[in-house]
Amino acid sequence: MTLALAVENDELVVDVPEHSPVRLPLAGAGRASRLLIFGYPGRGRTRYGLAVLDESGLVMLEAPGSRSRRAVEAFAAGNGLEFEFRAFDTPQQARVALARRSPRWRAVTWRRAPAPLPRLRVPGARSLRPPLSSPKVWWREQLLYVLMWAVLAYGAAFVALVLLNLTNTRADVTRGDVTQGDVTWGMGPLGVAALVLAGLTVVGAVVVIGVGRRRSRDQTVQGRVLRRGGQPHCRLVVVHGRLLLETARRTRELDASELLLYSAESGVTGLLVGGGLFHLPGRWNAGDVERFAAGNGLEFQARSLTHQEYLDLTAEAKDAVP
């Protein structure tokens, strides 16, 4: 993604296409003080990005994509900003560093614009592998998911075939003058039955998806699912006694037994899972976190951190979801 950097009236202006310009202060407490170009190993190639850090080294803005190191360094030198190039050894190190949010993070961090159409997701949470206690239940769930997608595909295919049959200009002419264009399309009993069956299939699939979404909302109230507010998507679920962390890209299993909900003096909030095993910054509802921990046998603790405690605690995390 391309972006433009400029300085106007003691503010760093970051212009991102299709987004409102981001303005970061260059004076006073919590000011932007460093431009960071970072890289970390990805699938088959190195991933790069640009971040703006405050005077404590916390992330104010992060944008993926490679930029000219020479151009960014020259811009920083010409406007009184520090410049740093950091190559992370693992993606985990990059995520931990980018998850250390500045108090201004929520207002200025740039993320990709949402897709025009929502991604179709199977409702409910799924475990990654059969549990040791009850594998039959796991296999039954997998079979239900496969059947649901098969029914949905079957209904969509039937609707497409029926519509193609209805709009076929070479259909039988039952009455009228062909030269005048008076054509009546006809369908036999089999075509009518197929159309009705396809309609019922699609309606059934919509009902199943709606029930799944309602079930997800009920799981939050009952303490079986814990969601982070805002974007990017992130939630904790317990399936067959396993604690799972689900993001938009992947689902992983966590070996953790405690949750720490923190709020720093600067106004930053977040969740630490497993004593620093995973750092999940962002807005978490305290009541939902306590209910989730109590319902799944997890230890729960809420703490108010000083600024230095926040810096130390988040730097020691093993992994994170920025």
N, C-alpha and C positions, 0 to 999 in steps of 0.2 A: 504494500500500500504506500502511495506517495503522500508526503505531507510537507508543509512549508513552515519554516521557523522565522520569526521576526520579533523585533523589540519595539514596543510602542508605549511611551509614558510609564517607564519603569515596570513594564509587564512583558513577560514572554508570551507571545501569541503563537499558538500552534494551530495551523489551518489544515484540517483533514477533509478530503472530499466527502460530500454528502453528510457532513456533520457541522454543527455550529462551531465557530472558532473557540478554542480553549485559551483562557487567559490566566497566567500564573504570575504571582507577584515576584518581583526581583528585589524587594526591600522589605525590611521588617522581619518579625518572627515567622518561621515556617516558609521562608522564601525559597524559590528554586535556585539551586546553587551549583548543580552538576548535570552534565549531559553524559549519559552512559550508553555506549554501544556494546551489546552483549551477544554472545553466541553460545550455543550448546548443541551437542550431538542429537540429531533426529534420525528418522528412518531414511537411511541411504544418503543423507547429506546433513550439513550443519545448518541449523536454524539461527536466524539473526533477528535482532529487534533493537529499538531505541527506547530509552527510559529517561525521564526527568526526575532527579532526586532532590530532596530538600537538604538542609544543612545537617540533619541527623542521618542522612543516608537512606531515608524512607522514600518509597515510590510515590510520586505524584501523578505520573502519567506513564503509560506503557503502550507501545505500538509495535506490532510484529512487522517483519520485513527488513531487508538489507538496505543500508544507506552508505553513502560515500564517507569513509572515515576521515579523509582529508577535509572534505567540505564541512562536516560537523565539527571537527576540531578547530578549523579556522573560524567558524561562527562563534564557538565558545570563547576562543581567545579574543575575538573582536568585541565581545559584549560582557566581559568580566565574569565568565562562567568557567568552572572547572570542567575538564574533559577526562573521561576514563574509558578504556576498552577492556572488557572483562570476558574471558573465555571460560565458561563453566565446564567442568569435567563430565557432569551428568545432567540430564534434564531435571532431576530432583533438586540439585543445587540451584538451578535457575528458578524453579518454582518457589523454593523457600525464600530466595532473595526478592522475587517479585511480589510475594504475598505480604511483605512487611510494608503495610500501607501508611501513608502520610494522613494526617487529619483531613487534608483537602482531597483525598483520593476519590471520594464518592462524587464530587462535583466535576472533577477534571479528567479522570481516567478515561481513555478512549477505548472503546471496544467495537468490534465489527457490527455493522447494522444488522438487525434481525432479518431472517429470510422472509420474502413476501408471503410464502405459504408455510404454515407450521409443519414440522416433520411428523409424520404419522408414527406413533409409538404404540407398542403393545401395552395395554393397561396393566398395572400391578408390578410388583417387584419379583425378580427371578433370581434364584441362586445360581452360582456358576457351575457347580458340580453336585452330584448326589450326596446328601448327608449320610453319615455313618449310621444314624439311628433309624431313619425311615426312608429308604431309597424308593419304595413304591409310590409314596406321595409325590416325590420329585418327578418321577417318570410320568405320573398321571398329569401333572401340571404341564410338562413339556408336550404331551400328546394333545392337551386342550388348546395350547397356543398354536400348535401346527394345524389343528382342525379349524381354528378360528380364521387363520390366514387362508387356508384352503377354501373355506366357505366364501370368504370375501372375494378371493380371486375368481371363484366359480360364478358368483353373482355378477361381477363386473364383466366377465367374458360373455355371459348370456345376454346382458343388456346390450353390449356392443353388437353382438350377432343379430339380435332382434331389430335394433335400430337400422343396421345395414340392410336387413331384409325389407323393412318398411320403406326405406328410401330408395330401393332398387328400381330404377326406371324401366327395367325389363320385366317387371312383374306382370302377371296375367291381367288382361283387360277383360273385365266382366260385362261392362256395358258402356254405352256412349260412343261417340265418334272419335276415332283416333286422330283424324286430321285436325280436329278442333281442340285437341289436348284434354278432353274429358276422360280422365283415367281414374279408375278406382282400384286401390290396392286391397288384396284379399289375404286372409290368413286362415289356415286350417286350425282344427282343434289343437293339434300339437304345438303350433306357434303360439296360440293364446295361452296354453298351459305353461309353455316355456317362459313367456313374458311375465305371467303371474308368479311363477316360481322364482324368477330372477328378482322381481320386485320384493318379494318376501325375504329373499336372501340378503339383499342390500339393507332392508329395514332391520332385519335381525342383527346384521353386523353393526349398524349404527347403535342399536340398543345395547349390544354387548360392550361397545366402546364407551357409551355413556354410563353404563353400570360400573365399568372399570374405573372411570374418572371419579364417580361418586364414592366408590370404594376407597380410592386413594385419599379423598378428603376425609372420609371417616377414619382411615388409618392414622392421619395426623391427630385428630381429636382423641383417639384411643391410645396414642403414644406408641404406635408401631412404625411410624414414619416421621422423620425430622427433616424439615426443609430449610434451606438458607434463603433469606429474603433477597430479592433483586437478582441481577445477573452477574456472572454466568451461573447456569443451573448447577445445583449441588444438593444432595440429600443423603441422609443416613437411613438405612433400613435394616431390620433384623429378619432373616429368612432361615427357618429351620435351625435356630440358635446361632447363626453366623451373622456377624456385623458387617454390612456391606456399605461401601461408599460409592455412590452413583453420580457421575458427571455426564455431560452431554456426549463425551467421546468414549468413555469406558466405565466399567464397574469392577471394583477390586474388593477383596476381602481384607478386613483389618483384624489383627489380633490385639484387641484393646479391651480394657475393663473399666475405664474412667473417662469422664468428660469434664473439662474445665472451661467454664464460660467466663470470659474476662472483659473488662472495660478499662481502658487506660485513661489517664488524666487528660490526654489530648483529645479524647472523644472517640478513639478508635475502639471497635468491638470485634469479637471473634470467638472461635471455639477451638480448643486444643483437645485432640483425641489421643488417649493412651499415653498421657504424660509427655507430650511433645512428639508422639509418633507422626501425627498429621496436624497441620495448622490450617484451619478453615476460617479465614477472615471474613467479616461481613456481619449482616444483621441476623441474629438468631433470637427468637422469642424465648425469654427466660422460662416462662411457664411450660412451653412445649418441650424445651430441653430437659427440665426437671421431670416432666411426665414421661418422656421417652426413657430417661435413665432409670426411673423407678419401675417402669413396666418391663424392662429388659435386664434387670439385675446389674446395672452399671452404677459405679460411684459417680456422684455429681458434686461439683464444687463451683461456686461463683466467687470471683475475686476482683477487686479493684487494684489495678497495677499503676505504679509510678511510671514515668516516661522511661527511666533507665531499666526498670524491671521488664517493661514491654520490649525494649531493644534486646535485652539478654535472653528473654524467654523465646521470642520468635526466631532468634538467630540459632538456637539449639534444636529447632525442629528438624525431623528427618525428611519430611516431605510436606507438600502443601498443595492447595488448590487456590491459586490467586483469584 
